[in-house]
Amino acid sequence: MLPKITRSLLPRALPLRRLVSTTPSWRSDALFVHRDTPYNNPKIAFEFNTENMKRAQEIISYYPPQYKKAAVIPLLDLGQRQNKGWTSISVMNYVANLLGMPPMRVYEVATFYTMFNREPIGENFVQVCTTTPCMLRGSTEILNTVCDHLGGIKPGQTTNDGKFTVVEVECQGACSNAPMLVVGDDFYEDLTPETTKKILSAFAKGQKPKAGPQSGRRTSENSAGLTSLTTKPYGPGEFCQPEFQ
């Protein structure tokens, strides 16, 4: 005869718990969680300088008064530029106060868009695109060239002299000129390892190399030359009146 099974004899499922005291934070948490540091805390004062305040007021004027919070993205960008390329907690709090927004709403924006840097960056912010079109044309080699040329740093790191920060990014919208990278606001396209090194060396010397394609073409025309419209087009366009041209 089988023994009577009581509830106390049944195995109990252990509760699923994530012990904060023993579990390290996930890598992705660092993008969204703020922890006060000596260089990033609410006690550090920030406010727009005279020029940027004038620009901020102009931006705010584009929106109806009841919707001025719509200016949060351009104002955060303005604050990031004044704050040497990164968006601190003080920048976010200042923008929130200026727009009459709950600070949390500003935090949500700053942590959602990758254009806002949550940590200090180097003097030259190098963003290497590695999305499919660039990858198919050698962006992995370009990224490795950048990291090796800058002393063996890895994406997300800054050089010891503070001159360069390198990150790997998604599409920058210059797919026809792949592979490419961005330094500051300038695009450098049609890259090879050699031209990449020249660009970085120029920035290291305090120079600003010419932006755009590095292959000799002017914009994004076919690098092999014209394959269509190689002769003067025919049709109405040839004979239309001057006022309609």
N, C-alpha and C positions, 0 to 999 in steps of 0.2 A: 504494500500500500504506500502510495506516494505521500510524502509529508505535506501538510497543508502549508501553502506559501503565503506568508504574511507580507504586508506592505513593507515592513522593516527589512525584509530579506531581498527586496528588489533593488537592483543597482540604480543609483541616483545619477542623473546627468549633471555634470559639473557646469556651473554657470560660466558663460563666456565673459571674461573680464579682461580689460586692458589696463594693467596696473601702471599708472603714470609714473610711479616712483621707480619702476624697474624697466620700463619700455622706452627706448630712445624714440625721439620724434622722427616721423617720416621725413624724407628729404623734401617732399613737396610742401610740407607744412611751413618751411622757412619762407615761402613766398607770401604767405597770408597772415602769419602770426607776428605781432610786434612785441619786442622785448626791449625795454629801455637800456640804452648803452651810453657811455660817456659822450659819444658823438651823435647820438640820435635819441633825444628825449624831449618831452614837451617844455622843459625849462629853458631850452635853447631858443632864443628870440629869433623870429623871422618876420619880415615885412617887405613888401615891394619897395624898391627904390623909386625915386621920383619919376623916372622914365617909364618903368614898368607899371607903376600905379596909373599913369596917364593912359597907357595902353590897355590896362585891365578895365578901366572905366569905359573906354571906347568899346571894348568887346562886350561888356555888360549892356551897353546902350543898344546893342543890336537886338535885344530880346525885350518883350514886354516885362514890366516890373514884377508881375506875379510869376514869371517864368525865368527869372534871371539865373536860377540854378542850372539852366541849360548851358551856362558858360563854364561849368566846372572843368571840362576837359581842357579847353584852351588856357584857362587860368592855372591849372595844375602844370601844364606844359611851360607856361611862362615862369612859374615858380621854380620848376626843375631847372630851367636854363639859368636862372639867377643863382640857384643853389649849386652851381658847379656840376650840373648834369644828373642830379639825383633828387628824389622826392622824399624828404624826411617827414617825420610825424609833425614837426612844427609847420612845414609847408602845408600839409593837409589841413591842420587845424586853422591856419590862417585863412586859407581859401574857404573853408566852411564858415568861418565867422564873417568873411567879406560878403558871401552870398546868402547868409542867413540860413544855412543848411545844418541839419544834425551832422556832427563829425562822422558818424558811422556811414552816412550816405557818400561822403567823400572817400572814406577808406575803401568802400566797396568798388568805387570807380578806379582808384589807384591800384588796387590789387587785381583787378580784372584785366586791365590793359597792359600788355607787356612793354609798351613804350615808356612806362613809368618805372624808373630804376629805384628799387627800395634800399639799395646800398650805395655807398660812394663808388664812383668809377674813376678811371684814369683820365688824364688830360685828353687822350684820343680814344674814343669809344669805337672799337672795330666790331662790326656786325657782319659775320660771314653767312651768306645764305646757303643752305644745304638741302633745300627742297628739290623735288624730282628733276625739273629742267636743269638746275644748276648741277645737281649730282651727276646727271648723265653726261655733263660736259666737264667734269673734273673738279667739282667743289670740294670733294674730300681731300684731294691733293692741295688745294688752295688753303683749306683750313689747317692742314698739317704744316704747310709752309709758314703760315702766319704764326702758329704756336712755336714752331722750331726757331724761326727767326727772332722771336721775342724771348728767347732764353729757355724754351721748353715749358712754358706755362700751358695750362689747359683751359678749354672754354669755361668762362665764368670767373677766371682769375685775372689779377692785375699784376703787371710787372713790378719789381721791387722799387724801381725809380718813380713809380706812379704815372708814367707817361702813357701806358696803354692798358686798356681792358678789352678782352676778347670774349665775344659770345657767339653762339651758334643760333641762327634765327630761321624762321620760316620765310615764305616768299616775300620778296621786296618789290615785286612787280616789274622786274627788268629781265624777264625770262628769255627774250630774244637776244639778249646780250650776255647770256650766261657763259662762264661763271662770274659772279660779281660779289662785291662786298660794299659796305657803307662805312664811312668814317665821318662821324658827326652828322651833317645833313647832306653830304656829297656821295654820289654813286661812283664807283670805280668798276668798270665792266670789261668784258672780253679778256679776262685775266689769264696769265700764265704764272708759274712759280717765279719766273724772272721779274716780270712786271710787278708782281705782288711785293717782292723784296724791295724793289726800287721805291714803291709807294711808301712802305713802312720806313725805309731809311730816310726818306725826305721828311716825314713827320717827326722822326726822331731828332732831326737837325733843326726842328722848328720851322720847316718850310711846308708849303701847301702845294702838293702836286696837282696838275691839271686833272679835273674830274672828267668823268665820261668814259667812253670806250678807250682802251689802251692798245687797240689793234690797228689804229690808223683811220678807221671809219669815223664819220662825224656823229651819227646818232645810232639808228638800228637798221640802216640799209643793209641789203644782202652783202655779206663780206666777200662773196664770189663774183660780185658785179651784177648788173641787171640781167634778169632772165625773162622779163616781160616788159612791154612798153619800150622796146629798144629803138623804135622809130617814132616819128611825129604822129600822133593819133589823128585819125580821119573822123569825119562826121560833122554834125552841126557846130561843134565847138570851134571848128576851123573858120567858119564863115559867119558866126553870129555878130550882131552889131556891137560896137564898142561899149554901149551903155549896158549891155547884158553880159559882158565878159567879166 
